[in-house]
């Protein structure tokens, strides 16, 4: 199992909370399916069937947040309410007023809710207590908020912080392209996005296209900066770095897939092996990326 996106946060290193302590803290927030009157439900799920809420391999922790959301479109409610209003108008001999229509919509929603379809989704969370990383497999920081809110609610004085680096990713990526030189241990791939900082937000995108250094420099000279850059780390992992320090389209390359496929293992062993391999590689990759961005800064230092 490999994450596809990384939202990266900081914990103290080492983080002294044990898996059993975290399990006890998360237990009151275990996932419970929605009732007939609820529209959504959210809580922690065991990452492995019949397992614990905190799955541990070699001190690395894996969590899974489950969400169930019922689909009850407003258009459906309005359609049923309109039909119900027509019946009422015929019975009472005058038009349904605004207040009465609102009550009809609320009544219809209550009646339809138990019959609504449900969509289930989940989000993995990796905690590295050794190196102090908390990583959410979410495409954006806003999508990681549900995870963070529940963790902060569950763990007393949860010491998570936003990751701060000395160089803004936008400035650093622009410099790498202008110099036609990636930082040590990384290579630049064929996808990138350059955007103007002006009101027009003029944007140039390269998709699976070889980057011509002179062409890229002309865009930079015209005031554009890099907001997304496809890269490869150590010939082992490809990804897209964004200006917000999010990582997207994370993918292990063939050399790691070969390591993962070695030996005949059952599903449980393969899952744990893949998780241990991912955790080990990503911990090194994140450390190298932070170094490439000028090193880590604490918020107080960054604000000084």
C-alpha positions in Angstrom: 0.0 0.0 0.0 1.3 3.4 -1.0 -0.1 6.8 -0.3 -1.0 8.9 -3.4 -0.8 12.3 -1.9 1.1 13.8 1.1 0.0 16.5 3.5 3.0 16.7 5.8 2.9 17.9 9.5 5.4 18.0 12.3 5.4 16.1 15.6 8.2 16.1 18.3 10.9 13.7 17.5 10.8 11.2 19.1 7.0 11.4 19.9 6.6 9.6 23.2 3.0 8.4 22.8 2.7 4.6 22.4 0.4 2.8 20.1 -1.7 1.5 23.0 -2.0 5.0 24.4 -3.1 6.3 21.0 -5.5 3.4 20.6 -7.2 4.3 23.9 -7.5 7.9 22.9 -9.1 7.1 19.5 -11.5 4.4 20.7 -14.3 6.9 21.7 -14.2 8.2 18.1 -14.5 4.7 16.4 -16.6 4.8 13.3 -20.3 4.1 13.6 -22.5 3.8 10.6 -25.1 6.6 10.1 -28.5 6.1 11.6 -31.7 6.6 9.7 -31.9 10.3 10.7 -28.2 11.2 10.2 -26.7 12.5 7.0 -23.1 11.7 7.7 -20.8 9.9 10.1 -17.1 10.0 10.6 -14.7 8.0 12.8 -11.7 5.8 13.1 -11.6 2.4 11.4 -9.1 -0.5 11.8 -6.6 -0.3 8.8 -6.6 -4.1 8.7 -9.7 -6.4 9.0 -10.4 -7.4 12.6 -7.3 -5.4 13.7 -6.8 -2.5 16.0 -7.4 1.2 15.3 -3.7 1.8 15.4 -1.8 -0.6 13.1 1.9 -0.8 14.0 4.8 -2.1 12.0 8.3 -1.5 13.3 7.2 1.5 15.5 5.4 3.1 12.5 1.7 3.8 13.0 -1.1 3.6 10.5 -4.6 5.0 11.1 -7.7 5.1 8.9 -10.5 7.6 9.1 -13.8 6.4 7.7 -16.6 8.7 6.4 -20.1 7.8 5.4 -22.2 10.5 3.7 -25.8 10.1 2.5 -26.8 11.6 -0.9 -30.0 13.6 -0.8 -29.8 16.2 -3.6 -31.7 19.5 -3.1 -33.3 18.9 -6.5 -34.9 15.7 -5.3 -36.2 17.4 -2.2 -37.6 20.3 -4.2 -39.2 17.9 -6.7 -41.1 16.0 -4.0 -41.9 19.2 -2.1 -43.4 20.8 -5.2 -45.6 17.8 -5.8 -46.7 17.8 -2.2 -47.4 21.6 -2.4 -49.6 21.1 -5.5 -51.7 18.5 -3.5 -52.0 20.9 -0.6 -53.1 23.8 -2.8 -55.8 21.7 -4.3 -57.0 20.7 -0.8 -56.9 24.1 0.9 -57.8 26.2 -2.1 -55.0 28.7 -2.0 -51.2 28.8 -2.8 -48.7 27.5 -0.4 -46.8 30.3 1.3 -43.0 30.6 1.8 -43.1 29.4 5.4 -45.3 26.5 4.6 -43.1 25.5 1.6 -40.1 25.6 3.9 -41.9 23.3 6.3 -42.8 21.0 3.4 -39.2 20.7 2.3 -38.0 19.9 5.9 -40.8 17.2 6.1 -39.8 15.7 2.8 -36.1 15.6 3.7 -36.9 13.8 6.9 -39.0 11.2 5.0 -36.4 10.7 2.3 -33.3 10.5 4.5 -33.7 6.8 5.5 -33.9 5.9 1.8 -30.9 8.0 0.7 -27.9 6.3 -0.9 -24.7 6.3 1.1 -21.1 6.9 -0.1 -18.2 5.6 2.0 -14.7 7.0 1.8 -11.6 6.7 3.9 -8.3 8.5 4.5 -5.0 6.9 5.6 -2.8 8.6 8.1 0.9 7.6 8.8 2.5 8.6 12.0 6.3 8.3 12.3 7.0 8.8 16.0 10.8 8.2 15.5 11.4 11.1 13.1 8.4 13.1 14.1 6.2 13.1 10.9 2.5 13.0 10.6 1.4 12.5 7.0 -2.2 12.4 5.6 -3.0 10.8 2.3 -5.2 13.7 1.1 -5.0 15.8 -2.1 -5.3 19.1 -0.2 -4.8 20.6 3.3 -8.6 21.3 3.5 -9.3 17.6 2.9 -6.9 16.7 5.7 -8.7 18.9 8.2 -11.2 16.2 9.3 -8.3 14.0 10.3 -6.5 16.7 12.2 -9.6 17.9 14.0 -10.4 14.4 15.3 -6.8 13.8 16.4 -6.6 17.1 18.2 -9.9 16.3 19.9 -8.8 12.8 20.8 -5.2 13.4 22.1 -4.8 15.9 24.9 -2.5 18.7 23.9 -1.8 17.1 20.6 1.6 18.6 19.6 1.1 18.8 15.8 2.6 21.7 13.9 2.6 22.9 10.3 5.8 22.1 8.5 7.8 25.3 7.8 10.8 25.5 5.6 13.3 28.3 4.9 12.6 28.7 1.2 9.1 29.0 -0.2 8.5 26.0 -2.6 7.4 28.5 -5.3 10.7 30.4 -5.1 12.8 27.3 -4.8 11.2 25.5 -7.8 11.5 28.7 -9.9 15.2 28.9 -9.1 15.8 25.2 -9.9 14.1 25.7 -13.3 16.0 29.0 -14.0 19.3 27.3 -13.2 18.3 24.1 -15.1 19.6 22.2 -12.1 17.6 20.1 -9.6 18.7 19.9 -5.9 21.0 17.0 -4.9 19.2 13.7 -5.0 16.4 14.9 -7.2 15.7 15.2 -10.9 13.1 17.4 -12.6 10.6 15.6 -14.8 8.4 16.7 -17.7 5.4 18.2 -15.9 5.4 21.7 -14.5 3.2 24.8 -14.1 4.3 28.4 -14.3 2.0 31.2 -13.1 2.1 34.9 -13.2 1.8 36.7 -9.8 -0.1 39.5 -11.4 -3.9 39.9 -11.6 -4.2 38.0 -14.8 -2.7 34.8 -13.2 -1.5 33.9 -16.7 -0.5 30.2 -16.6 1.7 28.0 -18.7 1.6 24.2 -18.2 3.9 21.5 -19.5 2.4 18.1 -19.6 4.6 15.1 -20.4 6.7 17.6 -22.4 10.5 18.1 -22.2 11.3 21.4 -20.6 13.4 23.6 -22.8 15.6 25.7 -20.4 15.6 28.8 -22.6 11.8 28.7 -23.0 11.3 28.3 -19.3 13.7 31.1 -18.5 11.7 33.4 -20.8 8.6 32.7 -18.9 10.4 33.3 -15.6 11.8 36.6 -16.9 8.3 37.7 -17.9 7.3 37.4 -14.2 6.0 33.8 -13.9 6.9 31.5 -11.1 6.7 27.7 -10.7 3.7 26.5 -8.7 3.9 22.8 -9.5 6.9 20.7 -10.5 7.1 17.0 -11.3 10.3 15.4 -9.7 11.9 12.1 -9.0 13.8 11.3 -5.8 16.8 9.0 -5.9 15.4 7.2 -8.9 13.0 5.6 -6.5 9.9 7.8 -6.1 8.2 10.2 -8.5 5.9 13.0 -7.3 4.6 16.5 -8.0 5.6 19.2 -5.5 3.2 22.2 -5.2 3.7 25.7 -4.0 1.8 24.9 -0.7 4.4 22.1 0.1 1.8 19.4 -0.7 2.9 16.4 -2.6 0.7 14.9 -5.3 0.8 11.9 -7.7 3.2 10.0 -5.5 4.3 6.8 -7.1 7.1 4.2 -6.3 9.2 3.4 -9.3 10.2 0.0 -10.6 13.1 -0.5 -8.3 10.9 -0.2 -5.2 8.2 -2.4 -6.8 10.8 -5.1 -7.3 11.8 -4.8 -3.6 8.1 -5.1 -2.7 7.6 -8.2 -4.9 10.5 -10.2 -3.5 9.5 -13.4 -1.8 6.2 -15.3 -1.5 4.1 -13.6 1.2 0.5 -13.8 2.2 -1.7 -10.7 2.1 -1.0 -9.6 5.7 2.7 -9.9 5.3 2.6 -8.0 2.0 0.6 -5.2 3.5 3.0 -4.8 6.4 6.0 -5.1 4.1 4.7 -2.4 1.8 3.8 -0.1 4.7 7.3 -0.6 6.2 9.0 0.1 2.8 6.8 3.2 2.2 7.4 4.6 5.7 11.2 4.1 5.4 11.5 5.6 1.9 9.2 8.5 2.6 10.9 9.5 5.8 14.2 9.8 3.9 12.6 11.5 0.9 10.8 14.1 3.1 14.1 14.8 5.0 15.9 15.4 1.7 13.1 17.6 0.4 13.2 19.7 3.5 16.9 20.1 3.1 16.5 21.1 -0.5 14.1 23.8 0.6 16.7 25.4 2.9 16.0 23.3 6.0 13.2 23.4 8.6 12.2 26.4 10.5 10.0 26.6 13.5 7.0 29.0 13.3 8.5 31.4 15.8 11.7 31.5 13.8 9.9 32.0 10.5 7.8 34.9 12.0 10.8 36.6 13.5 
